[in-house]
Amino acid sequence: MSDKQCNFCGQTQFITKNVEYIYRYQGYYVVFRNVPAEVCLHCGMRYYQGQIILNLEKRFFEIYKKHRQPTETVSVPVETL
């Protein structure tokens, strides 16, 4: 638990857990699994350490520029309304 206050709902109870994070850039997406985050127990707002986000960004652009292969690739249906 943390003594921080959620910027969205104002509550102070958080849990640290691993979540999925979707990084998006110019229509390209990478889903990162097992990303550590502090999650508000009231509204679910997620907070990430800055170094974690910088690491995700670095890995995203390595994949985007084809310098790194993702662990796996999935197909996602898209629907336009």
Backbone as a printed PyTorch tensor [residue, N CA C, xyz], in Angstrom:
tensor([[[  0.8310,  -1.1840,   0.0000],
         [  0.0000,   0.0000,   0.0000],
         [  0.8740,   1.2450,   0.0000]],

        [[  0.2700,   2.3570,  -0.3600],
         [  1.0080,   3.5940,  -0.4660],
         [  0.2550,   4.7090,   0.2420]],

        [[  0.9660,   5.7650,   0.6460],
         [  0.3070,   6.9130,   1.2560],
         [  0.0660,   8.0100,   0.2300]],

        [[  0.2270,   7.7070,  -1.0440],
         [ -0.0260,   8.6560,  -2.1260],
         [ -1.5250,   8.8630,  -2.3050]],

        [[ -1.8680,   9.9360,  -3.0140],
         [ -3.2680,  10.2130,  -3.3070],
         [ -3.4840,  10.1140,  -4.8110]],

        [[ -4.5370,   9.4280,  -5.2190],
         [ -4.8540,   9.2650,  -6.6340],
         [ -5.2310,  10.6260,  -7.2250]],

        [[ -4.6210,  10.9710,  -8.3340],
         [ -4.9270,  12.2380,  -9.0050],
         [ -6.3030,  12.2460,  -9.6430]],

        [[ -6.8900,  11.0830,  -9.8630],
         [ -8.1840,  10.9910, -10.5230],
         [ -9.3420,  11.0240,  -9.5290]],

        [[ -9.2850,  10.1630,  -8.4930],
         [-10.4210,  10.0600,  -7.5700],
         [-10.1300,  10.5640,  -6.1620]],

        [[ -8.8520,  10.7990,  -5.8390],
         [ -8.5000,  11.3260,  -4.5240],
         [ -8.2930,  10.2920,  -3.4400]],

        [[ -8.5300,   9.0280,  -3.7350],
         [ -8.3490,   7.9780,  -2.7350],
         [ -6.8580,   7.7400,  -2.4760]],

        [[ -6.5550,   7.0490,  -1.3930],
         [ -5.1550,   6.8590,  -1.0050],
         [ -4.7260,   5.3910,  -0.9330]],

        [[ -5.5800,   4.4810,  -1.3200],
         [ -5.2220,   3.0610,  -1.2390],
         [ -4.8070,   2.5490,  -2.6140]],

        [[ -3.5890,   2.0010,  -2.6620],
         [ -3.0160,   1.4780,  -3.8990],
         [ -2.4960,   0.0760,  -3.6610]],

        [[ -2.3740,  -0.6670,  -4.7540],
         [ -1.7280,  -1.9640,  -4.7180],
         [ -0.6940,  -1.9790,  -5.8510]],

        [[  0.4230,  -2.6200,  -5.6200],
         [  1.4290,  -2.7820,  -6.6700],
         [  1.1890,  -4.1260,  -7.3390]],

        [[  1.0370,  -4.0900,  -8.6690],
         [  0.8330,  -5.3380,  -9.4020],
         [  1.3270,  -5.1760, -10.8310]],

        [[  1.4630,  -6.2940, -11.5240],
         [  1.8820,  -6.2880, -12.9220],
         [  0.6510,  -6.2070, -13.8070]],

        [[  0.7160,  -5.3370, -14.8200],
         [ -0.4090,  -5.0870, -15.7170],
         [  0.0630,  -5.1390, -17.1600]],

        [[ -0.8760,  -5.0550, -18.0930],
         [ -0.5370,  -4.9020, -19.5030],
         [ -0.5350,  -3.4160, -19.8300]],

        [[  0.4030,  -3.0130, -20.6720],
         [  0.5300,  -1.6150, -21.0820],
         [  0.5920,  -1.5860, -22.6010]],

        [[ -0.2670,  -0.8080, -23.2400],
         [ -0.2770,  -0.7080, -24.6950],
         [  0.4100,   0.5910, -25.0930]],

        [[  1.5090,   0.4570, -25.8360],
         [  2.2360,   1.6240, -26.3370],
         [  1.7940,   1.8430, -27.7730]],

        [[  1.3830,   3.0740, -28.0840],
         [  0.8770,   3.3800, -29.4250],
         [  1.6570,   4.5530, -30.0020]],

        [[  2.0150,   4.4240, -31.2750],
         [  2.7330,   5.4910, -31.9760],
         [  2.3830,   5.4240, -33.4540]],

        [[  1.7760,   6.4700, -33.9660],
         [  1.4340,   6.5950, -35.3840],
         [  0.7740,   5.3370, -35.9610]],

        [[ -0.1990,   4.8060, -35.2510],
         [ -0.9310,   3.6440, -35.7310],
         [ -0.2650,   2.3020, -35.4910]],

        [[  0.8870,   2.2900, -34.8390],
         [  1.5730,   1.0530, -34.4770],
         [  1.3930,   0.8080, -32.9840]],

        [[  1.2260,  -0.4570, -32.6180],
         [  0.9660,  -0.8140, -31.2330],
         [  1.8940,  -1.9400, -30.7920]],

        [[  2.3100,  -1.8680, -29.5290],
         [  2.9910,  -2.9950, -28.8940],
         [  2.3480,  -3.1660, -27.5260]],

        [[  1.9610,  -4.3900, -27.2180],
         [  1.4050,  -4.7120, -25.9040],
         [  2.5420,  -5.2510, -25.0480]],

        [[  2.7750,  -4.5970, -23.9340],
         [  3.7960,  -5.0450, -22.9910],
         [  3.0890,  -5.7360, -21.8290]],

        [[  3.4980,  -6.9310, -21.5230],
         [  2.9130,  -7.6870, -20.4100],
         [  3.8170,  -7.6120, -19.1910]],

        [[  3.2190,  -7.8170, -18.0210],
         [  3.9460,  -7.8690, -16.7460],
         [  4.6780,  -6.5680, -16.4280]],

        [[  4.0180,  -5.4560, -16.6660],
         [  4.5960,  -4.1420, -16.3750],
         [  4.1990,  -3.7530, -14.9490]],

        [[  5.1590,  -3.4810, -14.0700],
         [  4.8190,  -3.1030, -12.7000],
         [  4.1600,  -1.7270, -12.6460]],

        [[  3.0930,  -1.6350, -11.8590],
         [  2.3680,  -0.3750, -11.7110],
         [  1.7540,  -0.3130, -10.3220]],

        [[  1.5330,   0.9030,  -9.8540],
         [  0.7240,   1.1080,  -8.6650],
         [ -0.6860,   1.3950,  -9.1610]],

        [[ -1.6590,   0.6510,  -8.6570],
         [ -3.0320,   0.7560,  -9.1360],
         [ -3.9270,   1.1970,  -7.9890]],

        [[ -4.7140,   2.2520,  -8.2350],
         [ -5.6580,   2.7390,  -7.2320],
         [ -6.7320,   1.6750,  -7.0060]],

        [[ -6.9580,   1.3160,  -5.7520],
         [ -7.9560,   0.2940,  -5.4260],
         [ -9.3830,   0.8010,  -5.6100]],

        [[ -9.5780,   2.1000,  -5.6830],
         [-10.9310,   2.6480,  -5.8280],
         [-11.3450,   2.7710,  -7.2980]],

        [[-10.4960,   3.3950,  -8.1280],
         [-10.8980,   3.6670,  -9.5160],
         [-10.0810,   2.9110, -10.5590]],

        [[ -8.9590,   2.3040, -10.1590],
         [ -8.1500,   1.5360, -11.0960],
         [ -7.1030,   2.3400, -11.8540]],

        [[ -6.9860,   3.6330, -11.5670],
         [ -5.9680,   4.4590, -12.2240],
         [ -4.5910,   3.8560, -11.9760]],

        [[ -3.7640,   3.8410, -13.0270],
         [ -2.4400,   3.2230, -12.9340],
         [ -1.3480,   4.2890, -12.9220]],

        [[ -0.3290,   4.0250, -12.1150],
         [  0.8320,   4.9080, -12.0220],
         [  2.0810,   4.0790, -12.2550]],

        [[  2.9690,   4.6050, -13.0960],
         [  4.1850,   3.8960, -13.4880],
         [  5.4060,   4.7380, -13.1060]],

        [[  6.4810,   4.0720, -12.7350],
         [  7.7330,   4.7760, -12.5000],
         [  8.2730,   5.2750, -13.8400]],

        [[  8.8890,   6.4370, -13.8250],
         [  9.4030,   7.0290, -15.0560],
         [ 10.3800,   6.1420, -15.7950]],

        [[ 11.2580,   5.4600, -15.0670],
         [ 12.2520,   4.6010, -15.7040],
         [ 11.5880,   3.4410, -16.4400]],

        [[ 10.4840,   2.9570, -15.9180],
         [  9.7620,   1.8590, -16.5860],
         [  9.2040,   2.3440, -17.9210]],

        [[  8.6010,   3.5370, -17.9320],
         [  8.0490,   4.0790, -19.1760],
         [  9.1590,   4.3300, -20.1970]],

        [[ 10.2940,   4.8460, -19.7430],
         [ 11.4230,   5.0550, -20.6590],
         [ 11.8990,   3.7420, -21.2600]],

        [[ 11.9200,   2.6680, -20.4610],
         [ 12.3200,   1.3510, -20.9560],
         [ 11.3160,   0.8260, -21.9820]],

        [[ 10.0240,   1.0100, -21.7230],
         [  9.0060,   0.5730, -22.6790],
         [  9.1450,   1.3190, -24.0000]],

        [[  9.3700,   2.6220, -23.9040],
         [  9.5430,   3.4350, -25.1080],
         [ 10.7600,   2.9700, -25.9160]],

        [[ 11.8480,   2.7130, -25.2350],
         [ 13.0630,   2.2240, -25.9020],
         [ 12.7920,   0.8970, -26.6100]],

        [[ 12.1470,  -0.0240, -25.9130],
         [ 11.8550,  -1.3390, -26.5040],
         [ 10.8610,  -1.2160, -27.6540]],

        [[  9.8670,  -0.3180, -27.5160],
         [  8.9090,  -0.1090, -28.6020],
         [  9.6380,   0.3020, -29.8810]],

        [[ 10.5220,   1.3040, -29.7760],
         [ 11.1930,   1.7960, -30.9710],
         [ 12.2010,   0.7950, -31.5270]],

        [[ 12.7510,  -0.0660, -30.7020],
         [ 13.6010,  -1.1480, -31.2160],
         [ 12.7740,  -2.0950, -32.0730]],

        [[ 11.5550,  -2.3950, -31.6280],
         [ 10.6620,  -3.2620, -32.4060],
         [ 10.1740,  -2.5210, -33.6480]],

        [[  9.7660,  -1.2730, -33.4840],
         [  9.2510,  -0.4380, -34.5790],
         [ 10.2820,  -0.3010, -35.7030]],

        [[ 11.5450,  -0.1390, -35.3400],
         [ 12.6140,   0.0210, -36.3330],
         [ 13.2280,  -1.3100, -36.7550]],

        [[ 12.6230,  -2.3990, -36.2840],
         [ 13.0280,  -3.7680, -36.6430],
         [ 14.4330,  -4.1310, -36.1570]],

        [[ 14.8700,  -3.5420, -35.0520],
         [ 16.1410,  -3.9120, -34.4310],
         [ 15.9350,  -4.9920, -33.3690]],

        [[ 14.6820,  -5.2880, -33.0940],
         [ 14.3340,  -6.2770, -32.0710],
         [ 13.0530,  -6.9680, -32.5170]],

        [[ 12.9470,  -8.2530, -32.2140],
         [ 11.7370,  -9.0130, -32.5080],
         [ 10.8730,  -9.0890, -31.2480]],

        [[  9.5590,  -8.9190, -31.3830],
         [  8.6990,  -9.0820, -30.2080],
         [  8.6360, -10.5460, -29.7880]],

        [[  8.2470, -10.7700, -28.5410],
         [  8.1130, -12.1230, -28.0180],
         [  7.0920, -12.9210, -28.8240]],

        [[  5.9980, -12.2610, -29.1770],
         [  4.9650, -12.8920, -30.0060],
         [  4.2050, -11.8170, -30.7630]],

        [[  3.4470, -12.2340, -31.7640],
         [  2.6170, -11.3330, -32.5480],
         [  1.1970, -11.8880, -32.5560]],

        [[  0.2160, -10.9970, -32.4130],
         [ -1.1830, -11.4070, -32.4340],
         [ -1.9230, -10.6010, -33.4840]],

        [[ -3.0360, -11.1280, -33.9480],
         [ -3.8990, -10.4440, -34.8860],
         [ -5.0870,  -9.8790, -34.1210]],

        [[ -5.4170,  -8.6180, -34.3660],
         [ -6.5070,  -7.9670, -33.6400],
         [ -7.5420,  -7.4630, -34.6400]],

        [[ -8.8180,  -7.8500, -34.4630],
         [ -9.8490,  -7.3290, -35.3640],
         [-10.0540,  -5.8260, -35.1370]],

        [[-10.3510,  -5.1140, -36.2120],
         [-10.6090,  -3.6720, -36.1280],
         [-11.9590,  -3.4030, -36.7730]],

        [[-12.7840,  -2.5990, -36.1120],
         [-14.1080,  -2.2380, -36.6110],
         [-14.2230,  -0.7320, -36.6150]],

        [[-14.6920,  -0.1580, -37.7080],
         [-14.9010,   1.2800, -37.8210],
         [-16.3870,   1.5720, -37.7770]],

        [[-16.7800,   2.5430, -36.9660],
         [-18.1910,   2.9310, -36.8610],
         [-18.4580,   4.1760, -37.6670]]])
